Amino acid sequence: MEIVGGVIARDRAGSAAGRQGGPLIVTEDVELLDDLLRLCAAAGALPEVHHGGPDRGEVWDAAPLVLVGDDAADRVRGASRRRGVVLVGRDQDDSGVWRRAVEIGADHVLLLPDGEQWLVDRIADVAEGVGRPALTVGVIGGRGGAGASTLACALAVTAARDGRRTMLVDADPLGGGLDVLLGGESADGLRWPAFAASRGRLGGCALAESLPELHALRVLSWDRGDAVTVAPEAARAVVSAARRRGGVVVVDLPRRVDETVGEALAQIDLGLLVVPAELRAVAGARRVASAAGMALRDLRVVVARGAEPGGLDSEEVARLVGLPLVGEVPWEPGLPAAQAAGKPPGGLARSPLARFCTAFWDRLPADAAGGVA
């Protein structure tokens, strides 16, 4: 087992974990205030309202989110600079709103009514106490039978065994269901068909609590019914909710990229393309990488060794595919027998697959490795 390359980096930006409370609203515009109170109610948040501008100290600095009406921009210009300030207005033709946003250090400019859904989601994040989003890893096979689903399960099982809050999402409707691979096809909990038509925002904790718990992790899989489609909006809502819960999210991806899969890809921090060390697999993996790379910001190669010795060198595989190399997963002859005995992929801590996954998680920076359950 080998892990190569540098530390896998992650954006360190984000709000402080566990921060809760309603937003601070600063405006004297009665109609705008009515709109903002309505949106706060829709998000389940209780705001604090200041008509004449907040004190320049504790209230302004402590609020998890500050909504400044465009009418109040002049009154807050002298407040301390901080993150989480949104300048809210209505005039779509007022180019001066961007100048005022810069003057007060706003992160965003929001014009109603077009931005209502975005603002409801942001306020709901505050009400739910959302901290750093989950580190989200997608796994995709360079060809059929490459072992992507097995690796996805092993990564999730290993992360959960190490104490990370973990969710495994099966985004491949034709894969047979990851709950089967984990030995939990009869476990209680919802599967994808229950979320297939979801719109808007789902609560991260509510989503997790509705899913089967297998091997100390939550699993969103497919059932054995005929439904194999999920609306793009549903995929976006589900993956967003999983990320808001924090910790680690592992997504098993299909090789075919459509609009629904694209919604999942857009929220993945790191993609792992599993490629067997053979020339034909490399040719297929290049096509998969080309399609997935259009939506995935960071895609890297994991080379999977087969039962037969030999094959292409791992560095050569990565070079031919044109992506950075994460490492190599050796052949594990005892894996089928272990699964037959009720052990999931990665369930045996000293197995080659589990050691690869442990080394993978260990190479992540401490603050990017997911929250501890």
N, C-alpha and C positions, 0 to 999 in steps of 0.2 A: 504494500500500500504506500502510495506516495502522494503528497500534497506539494504542489510547486507554486511559484509565483509569490507576490507580496501579499501583505495583509489586505483583506477585502474591505474596502472603505465604505462608509455610508454617510449621508448628509447628517451633520450633527445639529442642524437647525431643528427647533421644535419647542413646544411649550413645556413648562416644568410638569413632571409627572404628578398626577393626583390633584391637580389644582381644580377646585370646584367653585361654584357660585354663579350668580347671574351677571349679565353685562351691565356696564355703566352707560346710561344714555344722557347725552348733553345736547339739549335743543330747547328753543322757545317757540318753535313752529308747531302749533297745536295739531295740524293735520298730519305732519310728519311723525309727531309723537304717537298719535293714534295708530298709525301704520306700524311703527316699531313695537309698540305694546302688543299689537295683534300678532306680529311675527314671533315675539318672545313667548306669547301664550301658545302658539302653534308648536314651538320647540320645547315647551315644558320648562321654561326658565322664568325666574322672578327677577326683573331688573331693578336697578337703583337709578332714579331719575334726578338729574340736576338741571334746572332751567337756566340759571345764570352762569353756568360754568363751575366746575368742581374746584375744591381747594387744590393748591398746587402741590400737595403732598400725598398723604396716605391713601385717600380715596382713589385718586387718579392712578397711582402706582400699583395699588393692590388689586384693582379690577382685572379679571381674567380677559375681558374684552371691552373695548370702549367704542361706542357708536356715537360719532359726532355729527350732528346735523350741519348741513352746509351753512345754515344761518349762524352757527356758533363757532365757525372756524376762527374768526378774529379773536374771540374770547379765550380760546385755548392755545393760542399761538405761543404763549410764554411757558406752557407746561413742559415738564421734563420729557425728553424723548424716551419712548418705550415701544415695545412691539405690541401688536394686537389692537391697533387703532384703525378704525374704518370710517372714512368720510362718506356720509350718506346724503344724497340729493335727489332731485327729480328732473332737473332741466337737462335734457339730452343734448341741447345745443350750446351749453355753457362751457366753453373751452377753459375758462378760468378756474374751474373746479380742480384741474390737475395741478395748477400752481398752488392753490390753497392746500391741497393734500401734501405737497412737498413742504410747505411752510410749517405744517403741524406734525410732520413726520409720520403721516398715515401709511400703513402697509397696503391699503386697498382703497379704491374709489368705487362706490356702489350707487348705481342710479336705479331708483324704483320707477315702475314696478318690475323691470326686467330681471333685476338681481334678487328677487324675493326668495327663490328656492335656495340659492347659494347662501344667503344670510340665515335662513332658517337652519340649514345644516350646520353652519358655523356656530350659531347660538346653541344648538342642541349639543354640539361637541363640548361647549363650556358647561352646560347643565349636566352632562354625563361625566364630567371630570376627566376628559380625555387628556392623556399625556403624550409621550412619544409613540408614534404609530409603530405597529409591529414590523419587524424586519421580515420582508416577504420574498421568499425564494420560489421561483418557478422551475419545474423540471420538465424537459421535453425530449422525446426520443429522436435521434437522427434518422432512424428507420424503425419499422415495426419490429418488436421483440428486442429492442436494445436494452431494456431493463429500466426504463424511466420510471414506471410506476413503482417498481421495487425500490429504487433509490429514493423516490419521494416518500414512501412509507418509512423507510429506514431513517431518513433525515428527521422525520417527525417523531418517530419512536425514540430516537437517540436524544433529541432536544428535550422531550418530555421527561425522559429518564434522568437528565441532568438538572431538572427542576425548572425548566423554562415553561412559561404558559404557551401552549402550542395548539394550533388548529391546522388540520389537514383538509384541503379542499380538492375534491375530484372534479376537474373541469373537462374531463373526457367522457361524454355520454356513452360512447361505444366501447369503453374499456372494461365493462363487466362489474364495476363497483369496487372501490378501494376497501369498503367495509368487508367484502369477501376476502380480500388479500390479508386483512387484519383479523380474520376469523370472527367478525361481528355482524354478519348479515342479518341475524335475528335480534340484534340489540334494539332496544326502544329508542325512539328519537326520530326527528324529521329527516327526510331526504330532499334532493333537489326539486322534485315536482311540487313540493309545498311552497317553494320560493320562485317558481318559474315565471310568474307574472308580477313579481314584486316591483313597486315603483317607489321613488322617494328614498327615505332614510330608514334604515333598520338599526336598532340598538345593538351594539357589539356584545354586551353581556347577555341580552335576551336571545340573540342568535346562538351564542355558545351554549346556553342552558337548554335550548330546544334540540340540540344535536346529540347523537350517541356519544358516550364517553368510552373509549377503548384504549387500553394501555396508557392511561393517564393523560390522554389528549382528546380533543373534540374533533369529530370527523363529519364532514359534509360530503356525502356520497350519493350515488344513484340507487334507486330501487330496482326491482326486477320487472317493472311495468314497461309499457310501450313508449312512454314519453321520453324523447331524446332532445328536446329543444328548450332553450332558455332565452328569454328576451334579453337583448343587450343591456337594457336598463336594469334588469334583475341581476345580471352578472356584476354590473357596476355597484349596485346597492349592497349585494352580499359581500363582495371582496372588500368594499369600503368599511362595512361593519366589522368584518374580521380584523382588519388592520387597526381600527379604532380601539379594539380590545387590548392591543399591545402584545408584547411577547414575540412569538414567532408564528408566521403563517407559511405553510408549504403548499404549493399549488401544483397538481399533476396536470399537465397541459397536453392537448392533442396536437398532432403534427399539422393538421389542417387549420389555418388561421382564417376565421370569419369575423364578422362584426362583434359577435358575442365574446369570442376568445380575445379579440383586440381590446375589449374593455378590461379583461383580466390582465393582459400583458401590460397595459398602461400603468398598472398599480404595482408592478413587481419591481423590487429593488435589484435583484440579481437573478439572472436566468442561467440554468445549467443544461447544456445540450449534451445528451448522453450518446456517445458515438463508439460502436465496436471498432476494434483495431483492424479494419479490413477496407480495401479500396472501394468496394461497392457501397458500403455504409458511409464512407466519406462523401461519395458523390451525392447520395441522398441527403446527408446532413447539410451540405452546402445549400441545397434548395430550401430546406427547413429554416436554416439560419437567415437566408435572404428574406423570407416571409416574416419570421418572428422578429427579426432585427428592425423592421420598419416601425414597430411599436415598443420594443423592449430596449431600454437604455443601456443595459449592461448584460451581455450574453457571453458565456464562457464554456469551454469544452471540458467534459469529463470522459475519459477513455475507459471503456468497459472491456475487460479481457474475457475471452471465451474459454471453453474447456480445452481446446487444442492449443498447444504452445506456439509461440511465434506470432506472426502478424506484424503490422506496422508499428514503428516506434511512436510512443505517445506524443513526443514533440513534433514528429512528422505529421501525425494526424491533425494536431492543432494548426500547424502551418498550412496544411492543405485546405482545411475548413476556413482558415483565415480569422481565427478567434484565439484569445488567450487560453492557456491550459490551466485548469484548476488542479487536476490530479488524475490518478488512475485507480480504478476499482478492480482488484484481481478476481479471478474466478473463484466462486465459493461452492465447492461440490456438495456440501452438506445442507445447502439452503432449502431445497425441496423437502428433504426429510424433516428439517426443523419446522417448516410451515405445516407439514402433515401432523406434527406433534403439538401444534397449537402455538408455536413461536412465530411472531410476526417478523418481517424483514428488519434486521437490526436488533432483534430481541435478544440475541446472544451477545453480550457486551464484548467478548473477546474475539468475535468472528471478524473476518477481513472486512465485511461490509460495515459493521458497527464501528470498527476502528477507523475506517475512512471517514465516516460521518462525524465521529467524535473529533478527529483532527480538523475537519472542515469547520465545525462550530468553534473549536478552540482558536482558530486563526482569525476569528472576527474580533474587532475591538470590543472591550468589555461593555461599553455603552451602546453597542449596536447588536449585541447578542440576544436581545429580547428580555422582557421582564421576567422576573422569577415569580413563579406561582405562589 
